[in-house]
Every structure is written in C-alpha cells, then in structure tokens.
Amino acid sequence: MHLYQGYRLLPDTGLIHDVMKAINGEFSAIHCYAEIARNASNPLEKSQIQEIRKDEIRHFQEFSRIYFSLTGRQPTPQITEACPKTYKEGLRAAFKDEQETVDFYLDIADKTQDQYIKERFKRAASDEQNHAVWFLYFLSNNP
C-alpha cells in the first residue's frame, strides 16, 4: 500500500523487496531453462521448454518495469538459484520452483492495492502453474 506524505509518494518497501525477489527468480529461471532445453533429447520437450523460457523473459521484463515504476531505478538482477546439471534433476528443480512461485506471486497479488501489479502477478502465477504441469509431464516421461 502506498502512503502519502504531503505530495510525496512513499514506496512500499515490502512490495519492492518482493518484486526484486521475483525479478531474481525469473532471471535465474531464464538462465536455467536455457540449460535444461540444451540437455533435452526430445525435440518436442526442448521446444516446449524454450516456450516456457519465453514466458519467463516476459515476466522478467514486466516485473522490471514494475520495479522501475516503484523505485525510479533499473533492477540489478542476480542468479539466486543454481541450475542442476542433469536433465532430470533440472526438470525436478524447475517443477518445484514453479509450484512455489505460484504461491509467492499470488501472495504479492493479494497484498498490493495497485490493480496493474495485481493483474500482472496473477497472470504470472497462472503461467507458472501451467509451466509446473509441463515439467511434471516431462518428468513422468523421463523415469
């Protein structure tokens, strides 16, 4: 929630922190999913993982714009999660991360009063749930 002090808008530091955490998560996923796609032997799985990665790039860009609108600064993203080396471990980690991210993004959407931010995070949560289903499907096809 934004608080007004005279004519100055005071930033919501909790929201800014959460948006930066989301940016770092997307940044990490973008890099990791490139690696997972490279390790995929099935061309259909490789193609779908590349599509998922495009969604993550879009989320990264949207969250970066939100961060800039809240702070007046560009974010400085960092990779915060290591990517597993094997395809199967990568799928497992991606599935777990996507599931956890759904809850995190819905929490952000619930906490903010800003409709634009609320809608962006709800949409991203829906995308993340879809990604989790794909990763679970790939895991079930790679015993």
N, C-alpha and C positions, 0 to 999 in steps of 0.2 A: 504494500500500500504506500502511496506517495503522501508525504506530509508537506504542507505548505507553511513557509515561514516568510511572511511578507510576500514578495513576488518570486522568491527563490523556491525551486522545487528541490527538495532534499531526496537524494537517491535512496532506494530501498536496498541496503547493503546485503540483506539475506537473499533477495532476488538476484542481485548482481553476482553474488557468490555462486548461486545455483546455476545461473546462465553460463558462467565461466566453467563450471564443472561439466555442464552439458557440452560446451564447445570442446573441452579437452577429451571428453568421451567420444564425440563424433570424430575428432581429429585422429584419435587412436584407432577407431574403427576403420576409418578411411585407409590408413596405412596397413592395418592388419588384414582387411578384406582383400586388398591387392595381393598380399602374400598367400592367403587362403585360395584365392582364384588361381594363382600361379601353380599351386600344388594340386589343383583338381584335375583328375584324369578324364572325367566325364565332361564332354563339351557342353551338355545342357546344364549341368551343375555350375560349371565355370561361367557360363553366360548369365545365369540367374544371380550368382554371387556378384558379378560385375554390375547387374541392375540394382541389387541391394546397395552396393557401394555408391552408385549414383544418388540414391536416396540419402545416404549419409552425407554426401557432399552438399546436397541441397539443404539438409538440416544444419550442417556446419555454417553455410552461408546465411541462412535465416537467423540462426542464433547469434552469429557475429554482428549482423545488422541490429538485432535487439540489444546486444551488449553496447554497441556504439551509441544507440539512441539513449541508453540509460547512463552512460559514462562520458560520452564525448570522445572516447578513445577506442582505437582498434584493439581487439584482444591479441594476446601473445600466447597462442595455443602451445601446449606441450603434450607429448605422448605420455600418458599416465598408466598405461597397461601394456605389458609385454605381450607379444603375439606368440602363441605356441608354434613350434617348428613343424609338427606333422599336420597333415590334412585333417585327420580325425580329431586330434586334440584341438585344432583350430575351430572346427565345427562345434565341438562341445563347449569351448570357451565362448564362442560367438552366441550360441543358443542361450547360455546362462546370462551373458551380458545383456542381450536383447530383452530377456524377460525382466531382469532387474531394472533396466532402463524404462520400460513401460511404466512401472510404479513411480519411479522418480519423476518422469515427465508429467504424469497425472497429478502428482503432488504439487509440482510447480504450477500447473494449470489451476488447481484448486486454491492455491494460496494467493494468486495475483488477482487484482481487480481490473487490470488492463485487458480489454477484450481481444486486442490483436495478439498479445503474448499468450493469453489463454488459448485462443484458437490454434496458434502455431504449435504449442506444446501438445494439445490434444491430438492434432493431426500427426505430429511426430510419434506420439505414443501408439497411435493406430498403425503407422508404418512399422514401428519396432515390433509390434505383436505379429504382424504379417511376416517380418523377417525371421522371427523366432520359429514360426511354423515351418518356413522353408528350411532353416538349419536343422530342425528336428527331423524333417523328411529326409534330408541328405544323410543325417546320422543313421536313420533307420535303413538306408540303402547301402551303408558302408559299415557292416558289422565288424 
